[in-house]
Amino acid sequence: MIHDAVVIGAGSAGLSCARTLREGGADIRVVSDTLGGRLAYDAAEAVNFGAYFVMSNYHHAEKLVTRRTRINPLSCRFHDTDGSFATLSGHTLRRAPGLGAFALVMARFMRHYARFKTNCEYMSQREAMELDPYIARLFVQPASEFIAAHRLGAVAEDYVSKFSYACTGVDLDSITALDFCNVSQGLLVPIHRFSVDEQALRAGLGDTFVEDTVVAHSEQDGVHTLTTAGGTTLQARDVVFATPASVTAELLGLGDIRQTCQLYVLHVRGRLRAGLDHEAMNLFPFSSPIIFTAVQDDGSVLVYSREPEVDLDALFVRHELVSRRDWDKAMYVSGRAYVEQQYGPSTYVAGDHNGLGLEPAAISGVYAARQILKKLPR
C-alpha cells in the first residue's frame, strides 16, 4: 500500500505535522521509537525532563501539551561568582533603565517574530527571512554582538544571559541573536510548566503510529520506500524527516548542521542550602556547570547541568536522587548552518534545526504538512 505520506519522528515537529495531515484527510504513517521527543514529561514523577516550559504564544506546540503551574518570574535568584540577587531587589531597581531598554528591543523583535512565525506556516523559513531582513540579520548575528549593538551588556550579564543559558545550555557567543531573542521572550510573556498525555497522543495517532526506527530510505519513480529496524517496509508519495538533525543528516546525506549541547537533568528530593532556598528558581552564569535549579509543585527539585557529574552536596543540605535523564544531543544550538526544508519535490525536513524551541519545530511540521496537502486531490 502506498500512503500519502510517512512522517519520521514524533516530537513537536512530527506530531504537529501528523496532526495537520490527519486534519486534512491524508493517509499517513508516523514512525518513531519514542513519542514526544523533547516533550519529555514523566507522569509518575510529574516533572519535565526535556523542554521545561511552554510560552503563552506557543500556538501550535501547546496543542500537544497541557499547561500546568505558571512559572513566577518574580521568584528567581540570579547568581554571580561574588554573590546573588533576587528579581525583586534593590539591584533590579538600579538596573531599571537597562531593563526598560531591553523591553523596547524585545517589543520590536516580537512584532517581527510574530509575522515571521505566521509566514513560516505557509512558506519556507528561508523565504520568510527574505521577506524580513531584520529577522534574516538576527539569524546570522551572534547573540553577543546583538547585545553589544543595543548596549544591553549590564542587563544581559545580570539577568538575560542567565535565562538564555537556562534555556539553551550554551553561552552568548554560541547562539544566534534570533535564538537569543526567541528564548528571551520567556522573560516578558507568561510561561508554564506542562504535562503530556501520552495515551491521548497515541489515541490521536491511532493505527497510523508505527513504534519503530527507520534504518533505510530510498526513492524511485516518485515513491519513497522506508525500512525499519523491526523489518517493516512502508511506501509513500511524500516523506517528512522530523528526526533530530544528526539523524536527518545521516539518512539524507545533508551537509553542515548546527552543533549540539549536552544536558543532564536530575530530579532530587532534599533541602537546598542557604542562599539557594529563597526563591523557586536559581539561575547561574555560564561559568557554572549548573545551569539552573527549579522547585517543583511537590517540593522536589530539578537540577539542570551541562556536565554529567553533579556535586549535589554543594547544592543540598540533604538529598535523595529520584532519577536522572541524560541528553547527549539535547539541542542544536551552536553555529549558523541552515538546513533546507525541502529536498526534491516530495522530501521534507521538519524540526528545530534552524530555530530553537518547541514552537519553531511545531511550525516547521505544519509547513511540511501544508505543502503535502496541496498535492492531494480535493
C-alpha positions in Angstrom: 0.0 0.0 0.0 1.3 3.4 -0.9 0.4 6.1 1.7 0.1 9.8 1.0 2.9 10.5 3.5 5.2 9.0 6.1 6.3 11.2 9.0 9.6 10.0 10.6 9.8 11.2 14.2 7.2 12.0 16.8 8.5 15.1 18.7 7.0 18.5 18.5 7.7 18.7 14.7 6.5 15.2 13.8 3.4 15.3 15.9 2.4 18.7 14.6 2.9 17.6 11.1 0.9 14.4 11.6 -1.9 16.3 13.3 -2.2 18.8 10.3 -2.0 16.0 7.8 -4.7 14.0 9.5 -7.0 17.0 9.8 -6.5 17.5 6.1 -7.6 13.9 5.4 -4.3 12.5 4.3 -3.5 8.8 4.7 -0.3 8.7 6.7 2.0 6.7 8.9 4.2 8.0 11.7 7.3 6.1 12.6 9.3 6.7 15.8 10.8 4.7 18.6 9.6 7.3 21.1 6.6 9.5 21.5 7.1 13.2 22.4 10.8 13.7 21.8 11.9 16.6 24.0 8.3 16.8 25.3 9.8 14.5 27.9 7.2 14.6 30.7 7.4 11.9 33.3 3.8 11.4 34.5 4.9 9.2 37.5 7.2 11.9 38.8 5.2 14.9 37.4 8.3 16.6 36.1 9.6 17.8 32.7 12.9 16.2 31.8 13.3 17.9 28.4 11.8 21.2 27.5 10.9 22.9 30.8 8.1 25.3 29.8 5.8 26.5 27.1 5.2 30.2 26.4 1.7 31.7 26.1 2.4 32.4 22.4 3.1 28.8 21.6 0.0 28.4 19.5 1.0 25.1 17.8 3.2 23.3 20.4 0.6 23.9 23.1 -1.9 21.7 21.2 0.3 18.8 22.2 0.5 19.6 25.9 -1.5 20.7 28.9 -0.4 23.8 30.8 0.4 23.3 34.4 1.8 25.7 37.0 2.8 29.1 35.8 6.4 29.9 36.5 6.7 33.0 38.5 9.5 35.3 37.2 9.5 37.2 40.5 10.6 34.1 42.3 14.1 33.8 40.7 17.5 34.3 42.2 20.4 35.3 39.8 23.8 34.1 40.8 27.3 35.5 40.1 30.7 34.4 41.3 30.6 37.1 44.0 27.0 36.8 45.2 23.4 36.7 44.1 20.2 38.8 44.0 16.5 38.2 43.6 14.2 39.6 40.9 12.6 41.8 43.5 15.7 43.6 44.9 17.5 46.9 45.1 19.8 45.6 42.4 16.9 45.3 40.0 15.8 48.8 40.8 19.2 50.1 39.9 19.0 48.2 36.6 15.5 49.6 35.8 16.7 51.9 32.9 18.5 49.0 31.2 15.6 46.6 31.7 13.4 49.2 30.1 15.7 49.4 27.1 15.7 45.6 26.9 11.9 45.6 26.9 11.8 48.1 24.0 14.3 46.0 22.0 12.2 42.9 22.6 8.9 44.6 21.7 10.4 45.3 18.3 11.6 41.7 17.9 8.3 40.3 19.0 6.4 42.3 16.3 8.7 41.0 13.6 8.8 37.5 15.0 5.0 37.1 15.2 4.8 37.8 11.5 7.8 35.6 10.7 6.2 32.6 12.5 2.9 33.1 10.6 4.8 33.2 7.3 6.7 30.1 8.2 3.4 28.1 8.3 3.0 28.7 4.6 6.5 29.3 3.2 10.0 28.0 3.9 12.0 29.7 6.7 14.4 30.9 4.0 11.6 32.6 2.1 10.2 34.1 5.3 13.6 35.6 6.2 13.9 37.1 2.7 10.6 38.9 3.4 12.0 40.3 6.7 15.7 41.5 6.6 15.5 42.2 10.3 14.9 38.5 11.1 17.5 37.5 8.5 20.2 39.6 10.2 19.4 38.0 13.6 19.8 34.5 12.1 23.5 35.1 11.3 24.4 37.6 14.1 25.9 36.2 17.3 23.8 37.0 20.4 26.8 38.7 22.0 27.1 41.1 19.0 23.3 41.9 19.2 23.6 42.7 22.9 26.6 45.0 22.3 24.9 46.8 19.4 21.9 47.6 21.6 24.0 48.5 24.7 22.4 45.8 26.8 25.6 44.5 28.4 24.9 45.1 32.0 21.3 43.8 31.9 22.4 40.8 29.8 25.2 39.9 32.2 22.9 40.2 35.3 19.7 38.7 34.0 19.1 37.8 30.4 22.3 35.8 29.7 21.4 33.6 32.7 17.9 33.0 31.5 19.3 32.3 28.0 21.8 29.8 29.5 19.0 28.1 31.4 17.1 27.7 28.1 20.0 26.7 25.8 22.9 25.4 27.9 25.4 27.5 25.9 26.9 31.0 26.1 26.0 34.0 24.1 28.9 33.6 21.6 27.5 30.2 20.5 23.9 31.1 19.7 22.4 33.4 17.1 20.6 36.6 18.1 17.4 35.1 16.7 17.5 32.2 19.2 18.6 34.5 22.0 15.6 36.8 21.4 13.3 33.9 20.9 14.0 32.3 24.3 14.2 35.8 26.0 10.5 36.2 25.3 10.1 34.0 28.3 11.1 36.9 30.5 8.2 39.0 29.1 5.3 36.6 28.4 3.7 34.1 30.7 5.4 30.7 30.8 4.1 27.4 32.2 5.3 24.0 33.1 3.4 21.4 31.2 2.3 17.8 31.1 2.0 15.4 28.2 -0.8 12.9 28.0 1.0 10.1 26.1 -2.2 8.0 25.9 -4.1 10.8 24.3 -1.3 11.3 21.8 -1.3 7.6 20.9 -5.1 7.7 20.6 -4.9 10.7 18.3 -2.5 8.9 16.0 -4.5 5.7 16.1 -3.2 2.9 13.9 -1.1 5.4 11.9 1.7 5.1 14.6 4.5 2.6 14.0 6.7 2.3 17.0 10.0 1.6 15.3 13.1 3.2 13.9 13.7 3.9 10.2 17.1 2.5 9.1 16.9 2.9 5.3 15.3 5.2 2.8 15.2 5.2 -1.0 13.1 6.8 -3.7 12.2 5.5 -7.1 9.6 6.7 -9.6 8.1 9.1 -7.2 7.6 6.5 -4.4 9.6 6.5 -1.1 10.4 3.2 0.4 11.3 3.1 4.1 12.6 0.1 6.0 12.5 -0.1 9.8 14.7 -1.8 12.3 11.8 -4.2 13.0 11.6 -5.2 9.4 8.6 -3.2 8.4 8.5 -1.7 4.9 6.5 1.4 4.2 5.9 3.3 1.0 4.6 6.8 0.5 4.4 9.6 -2.1 5.9 12.1 0.3 8.1 11.7 3.4 8.8 14.1 6.2 12.0 13.7 8.2 11.1 15.1 11.6 14.1 13.5 13.3 17.0 15.1 15.2 19.3 16.9 12.8 22.1 14.4 13.2 19.7 11.5 12.2 18.3 13.5 9.3 21.8 14.4 8.1 22.7 10.7 8.1 19.6 9.5 6.3 19.6 12.3 3.7 23.3 13.0 3.4 22.9 16.6 4.5 25.9 19.0 4.7 26.6 21.2 7.7 24.2 21.3 10.7 24.4 23.1 14.0 26.3 21.6 16.8 24.6 20.2 19.9 24.8 20.9 23.6 24.7 18.2 26.3 22.3 18.5 29.2 21.9 16.4 32.3 18.7 16.6 34.3 18.5 15.3 37.9 15.3 15.0 39.9 16.2 15.4 43.6 14.3 15.3 46.9 16.0 17.2 49.7 16.7 20.6 51.2 18.6 23.2 49.3 21.5 25.0 51.0 21.1 28.6 52.4 21.3 31.1 49.6 19.6 28.6 47.2 16.4 28.1 49.1 14.8 31.5 49.0 13.2 31.5 45.5 11.7 28.8 43.3 14.4 29.1 40.7 18.2 29.7 40.8 19.8 30.8 37.6 23.6 30.7 37.1 26.2 32.2 34.7 27.9 30.2 32.0 31.0 29.9 34.2 28.9 27.5 36.4 28.3 23.9 35.1 25.0 24.1 37.0 22.5 25.8 34.6 19.5 26.2 36.9 17.6 24.6 39.7 13.8 24.7 40.0 11.5 23.7 42.8 8.6 21.6 41.7 5.0 21.6 42.9 5.6 18.8 45.4 8.8 20.5 46.8 11.3 18.3 44.9 13.9 20.0 42.8 15.1 19.7 39.2 18.8 20.3 38.6 19.9 21.1 35.1 23.7 20.7 34.4 25.9 20.8 31.3 28.3 18.3 32.9 27.4 14.7 33.8 28.9 14.7 37.2 26.9 16.9 39.6 28.1 17.6 43.2 24.7 17.5 44.9 26.3 18.0 48.3 27.3 21.6 47.1 23.6 22.3 46.4 21.7 20.4 49.1 22.0 20.0 52.9 20.5 16.6 52.4 19.4 14.9 49.2 18.0 11.8 47.6 18.4 11.3 43.8 15.0 10.2 42.4 16.0 9.8 38.8 18.0 11.5 36.0 17.9 12.0 32.3 21.0 12.4 30.2 20.7 14.2 26.8 23.8 13.6 24.7 22.3 15.7 21.9 19.9 18.0 23.7 19.5 20.9 21.3 21.1 22.0 18.1 22.1 25.5 19.2 25.7 26.3 18.1 26.6 27.7 14.7 24.7 29.3 11.9 24.2 26.4 9.5 20.9 26.4 7.6 19.0 23.1 6.9 16.7 23.4 3.9 13.1 22.3 4.5 12.6 20.6 1.2 14.9 18.2 -0.8 13.3 17.4 -4.1 9.6 17.5 -4.9 8.5 15.1 -2.1 11.1 15.1 0.7 10.7 17.5 3.6 12.7 18.2 6.8 11.0 19.4 10.0 12.4 20.2 13.4 14.3 22.9 15.3 17.4 22.7 13.1 17.2 26.4 12.2 15.3 27.8 15.1 15.5 26.7 18.7 12.4 25.7 20.6 9.2 23.6 20.6 7.2 26.2 18.7 9.6 26.7 15.8 9.8 22.9 15.5 6.0 22.6 15.5 5.6 25.3 12.9 8.1 23.5 10.6 5.9 20.4 10.9 2.8 22.4 10.0 4.6 23.9 7.0 5.7 20.4 5.6 2.1 19.1 6.1 0.6 22.0 4.2 2.9 21.5 1.3 1.9 17.9 1.1 -1.8 18.6 1.4 -1.7 21.0 -1.6 -0.9 18.0 -3.7 -3.8 15.8 -2.6 -7.0 15.7 -4.7 -9.8 17.6 -3.2 
